[in-house]
Amino acid sequence: MTAFTRRRFLAAASTTAAVTACGNGVGSAGAERIDGRVDAAFNFMYATLPDTQVLAGKAAGILMMPVVTEAGFGLGGAYGRGALRIDDVTVDYYSTSELSFGLQAGGQQYSHALFFMTQPALMNFRTSPGWTAGADLEYAVSSNARAITTDTTSLLTPVIAVIFGQAGLLAGASLEGQKYSRIIP
């Protein structure tokens, strides 16, 4: 094993350990803990971005990831757990994960919600063995401290993502390339 390969292995192992060690629900008490975090995330999102209530009223379902932890130093990763709610009732639990490689150093935590605006988009998500966020994802971005930008065109988009509550030392957050898998907490 060469030194370069050892460094890569140590970097990958360190990143995985750092992501797992952060408070993202790994090894938690299960469904009750995830539901509590999801409730808190919805309350925070609605309080800080009131326009998300309009999206929620029109959505077929909402996947809330209350805490996603992302860390990296060259090689990075992200992990979090959350719940899919339809008509304000939890119907399934999901995890999200991502691996990345590139110019990155640091860590952050953030929350995000995926608003499934059509029944076909929701059914596609629920029936896939592992759904990956891609180019068909529309972002509703915060234009100021209390509003998000959405228009009638974006409300026709099958899936709208809202990222909020970012804290940490890693710049930016994107959901493209994140994989979502159903879990049993």
N, CA, C and O of each residue as an XYZ file, in Angstrom:
740
protein
N       0.852     -1.176      0.000
C       0.000      0.000      0.000
C       0.896      1.236      0.000
O       1.774      1.363      0.853
N       0.684      2.137     -0.937
C       1.504      3.338     -1.018
C       1.004      4.395     -0.053
O      -0.107      4.310      0.471
N       1.859      5.405      0.175
C       1.486      6.487      1.081
C       0.268      7.238      0.548
O      -0.593      7.648      1.326
N       0.187      7.424     -0.784
C      -0.947      8.126     -1.370
C      -2.243      7.373     -1.106
O      -3.264      7.980     -0.781
N      -2.202      6.072     -1.242
C      -3.385      5.263     -1.006
C      -3.764      5.290      0.478
O      -4.948      5.334      0.814
N      -2.771      5.263      1.361
C      -3.057      5.351      2.796
C      -3.706      6.682      3.140
O      -4.651      6.736      3.926
N      -3.192      7.756      2.545
C      -3.778      9.074      2.808
C      -5.232      9.118      2.369
O      -6.086      9.656      3.074
N      -5.508      8.552      1.204
C      -6.888      8.524      0.727
C      -7.769      7.730      1.684
O      -8.877      8.150      2.019
N      -7.267      6.583      2.116
C      -8.035      5.756      3.044
C      -8.280      6.503      4.351
O      -9.403      6.503      4.855
N      -7.254      7.138      4.907
C      -7.404      7.881      6.155
C      -8.358      9.057      5.990
O      -9.152      9.346      6.885
N      -8.284      9.740      4.841
C      -9.202     10.852      4.593
C     -10.635     10.362      4.518
O     -11.536     10.979      5.085
N     -10.850      9.254      3.819
C     -12.207      8.704      3.698
C     -12.724      8.231      5.052
O     -13.877      8.486      5.399
N     -11.893      7.556      5.805
C     -12.304      7.066      7.120
C     -12.582      8.226      8.067
O     -13.555      8.187      8.820
N     -11.744      9.258      8.039
C     -11.937     10.422      8.907
C     -13.213     11.156      8.561
O     -13.952     11.569      9.453
N     -13.484     11.324      7.267
C     -14.707     12.014      6.840
C     -15.928     11.243      7.284
O     -16.877     11.826      7.809
N     -15.915      9.938      7.079
C     -17.050      9.107      7.488
C     -17.267      9.193      8.994
O     -18.401      9.321      9.456
N     -16.184      9.122      9.756
C     -16.303      9.204     11.216
C     -16.825     10.567     11.646
O     -17.647     10.654     12.558
N     -16.355     11.638     10.996
C     -16.800     12.982     11.358
C     -18.281     13.162     11.067
O     -19.011     13.728     11.880
N     -18.726     12.684      9.916
C     -20.136     12.814      9.563
C     -20.999     12.000     10.516
O     -22.056     12.463     10.944
N     -20.560     10.802     10.848
C     -21.340      9.923     11.720
C     -21.380     10.456     13.152
O     -22.381     10.278     13.845
N     -20.318     11.100     13.600
C     -20.235     11.572     14.974
C     -21.093     12.796     15.248
O     -21.435     13.061     16.401
N     -21.447     13.544     14.213
C     -22.243     14.751     14.415
C     -23.673     14.391     14.767
O     -24.119     13.275     14.501
N     -24.394     15.327     15.364
C     -25.752     15.069     15.828
C     -26.767     15.017     14.706
O     -27.578     15.932     14.567
N     -26.740     13.972     13.906
C     -27.698     13.882     12.812
C     -28.655     12.717     12.986
O     -29.294     12.304     12.019
N     -28.768     12.186     14.171
C     -29.739     11.142     14.425
C     -29.209      9.738     14.284
O     -29.956      8.784     14.504
N     -27.934      9.566     13.920
C     -27.382      8.228     13.787
C     -27.368      7.572     15.158
O     -26.879      8.157     16.124
N     -27.890      6.390     15.246
C     -27.931      5.676     16.520
C     -28.931      6.259     17.506
O     -28.805      6.074     18.716
N     -29.915      6.957     16.983
C     -30.883      7.618     17.855
C     -31.977      6.644     18.302
O     -31.953      5.456     17.982
N     -32.923      7.185     19.043
C     -33.997      6.375     19.593
C     -35.047      5.984     18.564
O     -36.060      5.381     18.920
N     -34.829      6.310     17.311
C     -35.728      5.845     16.269
C     -36.729      6.867     15.803
O     -36.453      8.065     15.735
N     -37.912      6.353     15.479
C     -38.953      7.154     14.845
C     -39.363      8.367     15.674
O     -39.578      9.445     15.119
N     -39.474      8.214     16.980
C     -39.904      9.330     17.823
C     -38.926     10.492     17.736
O     -39.338     11.651     17.678
N     -37.659     10.193     17.726
C     -36.640     11.247     17.659
C     -36.652     11.927     16.301
O     -36.546     13.150     16.214
N     -36.781     11.133     15.236
C     -36.849     11.728     13.896
C     -38.088     12.612     13.790
O     -38.001     13.736     13.294
N     -39.246     12.119     14.250
C     -40.475     12.917     14.184
C     -40.353     14.219     14.969
O     -40.839     15.258     14.522
N     -39.713     14.174     16.131
C     -39.512     15.388     16.923
C     -38.652     16.408     16.183
O     -38.948     17.603     16.191
N     -37.597     15.934     15.550
C     -36.732     16.833     14.779
C     -37.450     17.364     13.545
O     -37.274     18.523     13.172
N     -38.252     16.522     12.916
C     -39.012     16.962     11.744
C     -40.023     18.039     12.151
O     -40.155     19.048     11.458
N     -40.729     17.841     13.251
C     -41.671     18.853     13.748
C     -40.955     20.182     13.982
O     -41.437     21.235     13.563
N     -39.813     20.130     14.648
C     -39.050     21.353     14.937
C     -38.585     22.024     13.643
O     -38.604     23.250     13.540
N     -38.171     21.235     12.666
C     -37.713     21.799     11.391
C     -38.862     22.475     10.645
O     -38.687     23.562     10.093
N     -40.042     21.837     10.624
C     -41.206     22.478      9.999
C     -41.535     23.792     10.696
O     -41.775     24.798     10.029
N     -41.549     23.800     12.023
C     -41.849     25.025     12.767
C     -40.848     26.125     12.444
O     -41.234     27.273     12.226
N     -39.565     25.782     12.413
C     -38.519     26.763     12.105
C     -38.677     27.279     10.673
O     -38.597     28.484     10.434
N     -38.902     26.369      9.721
C     -39.028     26.768      8.316
C     -40.228     27.704      8.136
O     -40.108     28.741      7.484
N     -41.372     27.349      8.705
C     -42.564     28.182      8.561
C     -42.378     29.543      9.237
O     -42.891     30.550      8.750
N     -41.653     29.578     10.348
C     -41.428     30.845     11.056
C     -40.452     31.745     10.314
O     -40.643     32.960     10.264
N     -39.406     31.158      9.736
C     -38.389     31.980      9.076
C     -38.669     32.207      7.589
O     -38.221     33.203      7.019
N     -39.400     31.296      6.965
C     -39.751     31.417      5.547
C     -41.253     31.169      5.392
O     -41.655     30.093      4.947
N     -42.083     32.142      5.749
C     -43.536     31.940      5.753
C     -44.099     31.517      4.389
O     -45.132     30.851      4.332
N     -43.428     31.900      3.290
C     -43.914     31.530      1.959
C     -43.910     30.017      1.736
O     -44.586     29.523      0.833
N     -43.157     29.286      2.547
C     -43.150     27.831      2.385
C     -44.504     27.220      2.740
O     -44.808     26.100      2.332
N     -45.310     27.951      3.496
C     -46.648     27.454      3.808
C     -47.517     27.382      2.555
O     -48.394     26.524      2.457
N     -47.278     28.285      1.588
C     -47.989     28.242      0.313
C     -47.603     26.971     -0.443
O     -48.460     26.271     -0.982
N     -46.288     26.683     -0.474
C     -45.825     25.455     -1.126
C     -46.434     24.231     -0.447
O     -46.913     23.316     -1.117
N     -46.416     24.218      0.866
C     -46.940     23.073      1.615
C     -48.418     22.850      1.316
O     -48.871     21.710      1.223
N     -49.158     23.928      1.168
C     -50.581     23.810      0.880
C     -50.872     23.211     -0.485
O     -51.940     22.635     -0.691
N     -49.943     23.338     -1.418
C     -50.134     22.832     -2.777
C     -49.414     21.510     -3.024
O     -49.632     20.875     -4.056
N     -48.559     21.087     -2.092
C     -47.721     19.892     -2.297
C     -48.514     18.607     -2.043
O     -49.386     18.550     -1.177
N     -48.181     17.581     -2.828
C     -48.755     16.246     -2.626
C     -48.102     15.560     -1.432
O     -48.713     14.698     -0.800
N     -46.875     15.934     -1.123
C     -46.137     15.383      0.002
C     -44.863     16.184      0.216
O     -44.384     16.859     -0.695
N     -44.318     16.107      1.423
C     -43.098     16.852      1.764
C     -42.136     15.922      2.483
O     -42.494     15.288      3.476
N     -40.914     15.846      1.976
C     -39.847     15.123      2.661
C     -39.033     16.156      3.423
O     -38.438     17.049      2.820
N     -39.004     16.041      4.749
C     -38.238     16.972      5.577
C     -37.018     16.266      6.128
O     -37.128     15.231      6.786
N     -35.852     16.834      5.854
C     -34.587     16.368      6.407
C     -34.138     17.433      7.414
O     -33.560     18.447      7.024
N     -34.401     17.208      8.711
C     -34.166     18.249      9.698
C     -32.697     18.546      9.972
O     -32.351     19.691     10.265
N     -31.833     17.555      9.883
C     -30.400     17.777     10.111
C     -29.615     16.926      9.116
O     -29.632     15.697      9.171
N     -28.926     17.614      8.204
C     -27.999     16.941      7.300
C     -26.616     17.453      7.651
O     -26.372     18.660      7.656
N     -25.716     16.536      7.942
C     -24.355     16.896      8.300
C     -23.458     16.614      7.109
O     -23.475     15.520      6.543
N     -22.670     17.619      6.735
C     -21.773     17.508      5.590
C     -20.371     17.887      6.053
O     -20.189     18.903      6.724
N     -19.391     17.078      5.697
C     -18.010     17.355      6.061
C     -17.099     16.904      4.926
O     -17.413     15.963      4.198
N     -15.981     17.580      4.789
C     -15.063     17.167      3.743
C     -13.721     17.859      3.842
O     -13.605     18.986      4.323
N     -12.732     17.161      3.382
C     -11.392     17.701      3.186
C     -10.848     16.982      1.958
O     -10.173     15.960      2.074
N     -11.145     17.522      0.790
C     -10.841     16.841     -0.462
C     -11.936     15.840     -0.777
O     -12.673     16.006     -1.749
N     -12.046     14.805      0.036
C     -13.112     13.827     -0.073
C     -14.149     14.173      0.990
O     -13.806     14.403      2.150
N     -15.411     14.210      0.591
C     -16.428     14.620      1.544
C     -17.644     13.734      1.508
O     -17.777     12.859      0.652
N     -18.521     13.973      2.444
C     -19.758     13.212      2.508
C     -20.805     13.961      3.292
O     -20.505     14.902      4.028
N     -22.042     13.529      3.122
C     -23.162     14.112      3.843
C     -24.110     12.990      4.229
O     -24.220     11.988      3.521
N     -24.795     13.162      5.359
C     -25.762     12.164      5.811
C     -26.815     12.833      6.684
O     -26.517     13.757      7.442
N     -28.020     12.365      6.570
C     -29.101     12.833      7.418
C     -30.287     11.894      7.321
O     -30.367     11.061      6.418
N     -31.213     12.040      8.271
C     -32.427     11.224      8.264
C     -33.627     12.136      8.449
O     -33.541     13.176      9.102
N     -34.757     11.727      7.862
C     -35.949     12.538      7.967
C     -37.192     11.738      7.670
O     -37.163     10.508      7.637
N     -38.303     12.458      7.451
C     -39.593     11.806      7.272
C     -40.342     12.405      6.092
O     -40.253     13.599      5.807
N     -41.081     11.533      5.417
C     -41.986     11.951      4.352
C     -43.367     12.097      4.965
O     -43.879     11.176      5.601
N     -43.964     13.270      4.767
C     -45.301     13.516      5.298
C     -46.273     13.803      4.163
O     -45.983     14.568      3.243
N     -47.416     13.176      4.255
C     -48.516     13.430      3.336
C     -49.694     13.841      4.196
O     -50.085     13.120      5.114
N     -50.261     15.006      3.897
C     -51.357     15.566      4.712
C     -50.961     15.644      6.187
O     -51.747     15.301      7.070
N     -49.736     16.098      6.439
C     -49.199     16.287      7.800
C     -49.071     15.001      8.610
O     -48.985     15.056      9.837
N     -49.057     13.855      7.953
C     -48.905     12.570      8.631
C     -47.651     11.886      8.086
O     -47.481     11.787      6.871
N     -46.772     11.413      8.974
C     -45.574     10.695      8.555
C     -45.976      9.349      7.958
O     -46.675      8.558      8.591
N     -45.516      9.102      6.713
C     -45.839      7.834      6.051
C     -44.604      6.957      5.858
O     -44.730      5.737      5.751
N     -43.417      7.555      5.811
C     -42.168      6.801      5.636
C     -41.010      7.608      6.202
O     -41.093      8.825      6.368
N     -39.917      6.889      6.495
C     -38.678      7.522      6.947
C     -37.607      7.295      5.888
O     -37.558      6.244      5.249
N     -36.747      8.302      5.714
C     -35.719      8.243      4.677
C     -34.387      8.725      5.227
O     -34.324      9.499      6.182
N     -33.326      8.243      4.592
C     -31.999      8.790      4.839
C     -31.518      9.416      3.540
O     -31.958      9.038      2.454
N     -30.624     10.360      3.661
C     -29.979     10.951      2.497
C     -28.481     10.841      2.693
O     -27.976     11.003      3.803
N     -27.782     10.568      1.618
C     -26.327     10.467      1.688
C     -25.726     10.978      0.400
O     -26.362     10.969     -0.654
N     -24.495     11.422      0.506
C     -23.781     11.944     -0.655
C     -22.289     11.784     -0.415
O     -21.804     11.982      0.699
N     -21.575     11.431     -1.452
C     -20.116     11.430     -1.444
C     -19.657     12.433     -2.471
O     -20.253     12.546     -3.542
N     -18.593     13.173     -2.156
C     -18.088     14.158     -3.100
C     -16.572     14.196     -3.046
O     -15.956     13.805     -2.055
N     -15.996     14.667     -4.112
C     -14.548     14.801     -4.211
C     -14.260     16.110     -4.903
O     -14.891     16.432     -5.910
N     -13.323     16.865     -4.384
C     -12.974     18.129     -5.016
C     -12.378     19.092     -4.015
O     -11.959     18.710     -2.922
N     -12.352     20.341     -4.410
C     -11.782     21.389     -3.581
C     -12.788     21.756     -2.494
O     -13.691     22.562     -2.721
N     -12.630     21.163     -1.317
C     -13.526     21.400     -0.197
C     -12.796     21.159      1.111
O     -11.938     20.281      1.200
N     -13.130     21.924      2.103
C     -12.569     21.735      3.434
C     -13.535     22.339      4.440
O     -13.917     23.502      4.312
N     -13.928     21.572      5.428
C     -14.805     22.080      6.466
C     -16.000     21.193      6.702
O     -16.041     20.037      6.280
N     -16.969     21.757      7.385
C     -18.175     21.009      7.689
C     -19.330     21.954      7.929
O     -19.131     23.127      8.247
N     -20.532     21.444      7.776
C     -21.720     22.243      8.033
C     -22.902     21.329      8.305
O     -22.877     20.136      8.002
N     -23.918     21.912      8.875
C     -25.204     21.234      9.027
C     -26.262     22.151      8.446
O     -26.153     23.375      8.522
N     -27.278     21.549      7.870
C     -28.374     22.313      7.308
C     -29.624     21.436      7.294
O     -29.559     20.225      7.507
N     -30.738     22.067      7.042
C     -32.010     21.367      6.892
C     -32.492     21.577      5.473
O     -32.164     22.581      4.840
N     -33.264     20.640      4.976
C     -33.912     20.868      3.692
C     -35.224     20.117      3.601
O     -35.443     19.092      4.246
N     -36.084     20.676      2.769
C     -37.386     20.069      2.512
C     -37.545     19.899      1.015
O     -37.204     20.793      0.240
N     -38.065     18.746      0.607
C     -38.422     18.508     -0.791
C     -39.947     18.530     -0.865
O     -40.622     17.721     -0.227
N     -40.472     19.453     -1.641
C     -41.909     19.574     -1.840
C     -42.253     18.858     -3.140
O     -41.843     19.292     -4.216
N     -43.002     17.769     -3.046
C     -43.442     17.032     -4.228
C     -44.750     17.669     -4.674
O     -45.783     17.509     -4.025
N     -44.696     18.393     -5.788
C     -45.817     19.209     -6.222
C     -46.832     18.441     -7.066
O     -47.935     18.933     -7.305
N     -46.471     17.239     -7.521
C     -47.409     16.431     -8.310
C     -47.475     15.014     -7.741
O     -46.510     14.527     -7.151
N     -48.608     14.369     -7.922
C     -48.750     12.978     -7.476
C     -47.771     12.050     -8.198
O     -47.188     11.179     -7.551
N     -47.563     12.201     -9.530
C     -46.585     11.322    -10.195
C     -45.166     11.468     -9.626
O     -44.451     10.475     -9.488
N     -44.760     12.693     -9.298
C     -43.426     12.889     -8.713
C     -43.327     12.213     -7.352
O     -42.312     11.595     -7.030
N     -44.382     12.330     -6.558
C     -44.408     11.691     -5.244
C     -44.385     10.168     -5.378
O     -43.646      9.495     -4.659
N     -45.175      9.631     -6.278
C     -45.214      8.171     -6.482
C     -43.876      7.656     -7.009
O     -43.416      6.593     -6.593
N     -43.251      8.399     -7.918
C     -41.929      8.015     -8.427
C     -40.921      7.944     -7.284
O     -40.121      7.012     -7.210
N     -40.965      8.928     -6.403
C     -40.062      8.947     -5.247
C     -40.322      7.754     -4.330
O     -39.386      7.068     -3.918
N     -41.582      7.510     -4.014
C     -41.931      6.453     -3.055
C     -41.681      5.050     -3.584
O     -41.402      4.141     -2.802
N     -41.776      4.853     -4.899
C     -41.620      3.511     -5.460
C     -40.210      3.208     -5.936
O     -39.912      2.061     -6.269
N     -39.340      4.199     -5.977
C     -37.966      3.933     -6.420
C     -37.154      3.331     -5.280
O     -37.343      3.697     -4.119
N     -36.241      2.400     -5.611
C     -35.436      1.775     -4.561
C     -34.405      2.734     -3.956
O     -33.938      2.515     -2.838
N     -34.059      3.759     -4.666
C     -33.127      4.780     -4.193
C     -33.209      5.953     -5.139
O     -32.754      5.853     -6.279
N     -33.777      7.067     -4.700
C     -34.042      8.215     -5.550
C     -32.879      9.184     -5.424
O     -32.436      9.484     -4.315
N     -32.381      9.675     -6.551
C     -31.275     10.619     -6.543
C     -31.754     11.975     -7.032
O     -32.375     12.082     -8.090
N     -31.461     13.010     -6.253
C     -31.825     14.370     -6.645
C     -30.984     14.765     -7.849
O     -29.769     14.570     -7.854
N     -31.629     15.319     -8.866
C     -30.920     15.664    -10.083
C     -31.370     16.977    -10.669
O     -31.831     17.873     -9.961
N     -31.228     17.076    -11.976
C     -31.486     18.322    -12.686
C     -32.957     18.718    -12.670
O     -33.270     19.888    -12.888
N     -33.874     17.780    -12.419
C     -35.296     18.110    -12.405
C     -35.742     18.774    -11.105
O     -36.925     19.054    -10.914
N     -34.785     19.021    -10.217
C     -35.075     19.641     -8.933
C     -35.019     21.156     -9.089
O     -34.030     21.691     -9.589
N     -36.058     21.841     -8.673
C     -36.119     23.296     -8.704
C     -35.861     23.805     -7.290
O     -36.457     23.307     -6.335
N     -34.976     24.796     -7.146
C     -34.685     25.358     -5.837
C     -35.513     26.611     -5.609
O     -35.581     27.480     -6.478
N     -36.135     26.707     -4.456
C     -36.777     27.945     -4.024
C     -35.769     28.588     -3.078
O     -35.531     28.088     -1.978
N     -35.185     29.687     -3.506
C     -34.101     30.290     -2.732
C     -34.599     31.488     -1.947
O     -35.554     32.160     -2.335
N     -33.929     31.735     -0.836
C     -34.294     32.853      0.019
C     -33.758     34.141     -0.588
O     -32.548     34.303     -0.752
N     -34.669     35.062     -0.923
C     -34.249     36.335     -1.499
C     -34.001     37.381     -0.423
O     -33.323     38.379     -0.671
N     -34.539     37.164      0.754
C     -34.232     37.989      1.917
C     -34.469     37.135      3.150
O     -34.684     35.929      3.036
N     -34.434     37.734      4.297
C     -34.490     36.947      5.525
C     -35.809     36.203      5.734
O     -35.847     35.227      6.482
N     -36.897     36.648      5.083
C     -38.183     36.036      5.400
C     -39.005     35.653      4.171
O     -40.205     35.410      4.300
N     -38.403     35.590      2.991
C     -39.177     35.250      1.802
C     -38.385     34.322      0.904
O     -37.155     34.355      0.884
N     -39.099     33.499      0.166
C     -38.453     32.656     -0.834
C     -39.008     33.044     -2.194
O     -40.124     33.551     -2.308
N     -38.207     32.796     -3.219
C     -38.670     33.129     -4.556
C     -39.335     31.916     -5.178
O     -38.713     30.869     -5.358
N     -40.582     32.072     -5.497
C     -41.326     31.073     -6.260
C     -42.236     31.854     -7.191
O     -42.655     32.969     -6.883
N     -42.527     31.264     -8.312
C     -43.471     31.884     -9.226
C     -44.403     30.793     -9.742
O     -44.281     29.629     -9.361
N     -45.330     31.178    -10.607
C     -46.293     30.190    -11.076
C     -45.619     29.094    -11.885
O     -46.110     27.965    -11.912
N     -44.512     29.396    -12.541
C     -43.787     28.369    -13.297
C     -43.163     27.350    -12.359
O     -43.261     26.147    -12.602
N     -42.521     27.812    -11.286
C     -41.877     26.874    -10.371
C     -42.897     26.033     -9.609
O     -42.587     24.918     -9.192
N     -44.106     26.551     -9.422
C     -45.133     25.751     -8.752
C     -45.590     24.573     -9.614
O     -46.219     23.644     -9.109
N     -45.275     24.608    -10.917
C     -45.593     23.505    -11.818
C     -44.457     22.487    -11.871
O     -44.613     21.416    -12.458
N     -43.317     22.812    -11.264
C     -42.178     21.907    -11.220
C     -42.526     20.716    -10.340
O     -43.139     20.894     -9.287
N     -42.145     19.489    -10.750
C     -42.521     18.310     -9.951
C     -41.965     18.301     -8.528
O     -42.656     17.880     -7.600
N     -40.707     18.768     -8.342
C     -40.094     18.745     -7.015
C     -39.392     20.081     -6.769
O     -38.587     20.531     -7.585
N     -39.708     20.706     -5.638
C     -39.079     21.975     -5.255
C     -38.320     21.747     -3.954
O     -38.863     21.186     -3.002
N     -37.064     22.185     -3.917
C     -36.225     22.038     -2.729
C     -36.053     23.384     -2.036
O     -35.867     24.414     -2.684
N     -36.117     23.357     -0.719
C     -35.840     24.531      0.102
C     -34.757     24.128      1.099
O     -34.936     23.197      1.884
N     -33.639     24.836      1.056
C     -32.525     24.603      1.989
C     -32.535     25.752      2.985
O     -32.618     26.914      2.590
N     -32.450     25.438      4.274
C     -32.511     26.483      5.299
C     -31.729     26.043      6.529
O     -31.345     24.881      6.657
N     -31.502     26.993      7.429
C     -30.860     26.695      8.705
C     -29.406     26.269      8.598
O     -28.945     25.448      9.391
N     -28.675     26.811      7.632
C     -27.281     26.413      7.465
C     -26.407     26.968      8.582
O     -26.546     28.121      8.990
N     -25.498     26.115      9.069
C     -24.528     26.518     10.074
C     -23.259     25.714      9.860
O     -23.310     24.493      9.717
N     -22.132     26.387      9.838
C     -20.867     25.682      9.692
C     -19.877     26.451      8.848
O     -20.077     27.624      8.533
N     -18.800     25.764      8.487
C     -17.696     26.401      7.786
C     -17.479     25.861      6.378
O     -16.374     25.975      5.849
N     -18.478     25.290      5.770
C     -18.382     24.782      4.408
C     -19.339     25.604      3.567
O     -20.537     25.649      3.846
N     -18.813     26.256      2.536
C     -19.625     27.174      1.747
C     -20.592     26.433      0.836
O     -20.229     25.447      0.196
N     -21.831     26.921      0.786
C     -22.821     26.413     -0.145
C     -23.446     25.099      0.263
O     -22.900     24.354      1.077
N     -24.594     24.831     -0.314
C     -25.264     23.546     -0.121
C     -26.074     23.267     -1.374
O     -26.823     24.122     -1.846
N     -25.921     22.087     -1.899
C     -26.660     21.665     -3.078
C     -27.148     20.249     -2.836
O     -26.468     19.458     -2.183
N     -28.309     19.929     -3.353
C     -28.858     18.596     -3.144
C     -28.632     17.675     -4.332
O     -28.908     16.478     -4.251
N     -28.129     18.227     -5.442
C     -27.910     17.399     -6.620
C     -26.890     16.315     -6.302
O     -25.821     16.588     -5.756
N     -27.232     15.102     -6.647
C     -26.347     13.974     -6.393
C     -26.608     13.282     -5.073
O     -26.032     12.226     -4.810
N     -27.468     13.854     -4.230
C     -27.802     13.178     -2.984
C     -28.768     12.041     -3.259
O     -29.697     12.171     -4.056
N     -28.535     10.935     -2.592
C     -29.390      9.770     -2.751
C     -30.281      9.641     -1.534
O     -29.828      9.802     -0.401
N     -31.548      9.351     -1.773
C     -32.534      9.178     -0.715
C     -32.976      7.717     -0.711
O     -33.330      7.159     -1.750
N     -32.950      7.107      0.476
C     -33.340      5.706      0.611
C     -34.297      5.551      1.780
O     -34.126      6.187      2.821
N     -35.306      4.702      1.605
C     -36.264      4.435      2.680
C     -35.545      3.655      3.778
O     -34.750      2.758      3.496
N     -35.831      4.003      5.023
C     -35.214      3.325      6.166
C     -36.292      2.889      7.158
O     -37.432      3.349      7.104
N     -35.913      2.014      8.042
C     -36.751      1.638      9.175
C     -35.983      2.087     10.412
O     -34.974      1.482     10.774
N     -36.464      3.161     11.068
C     -35.701      3.697     12.215
C     -35.740      2.788     13.418
O     -35.148      3.104     14.450
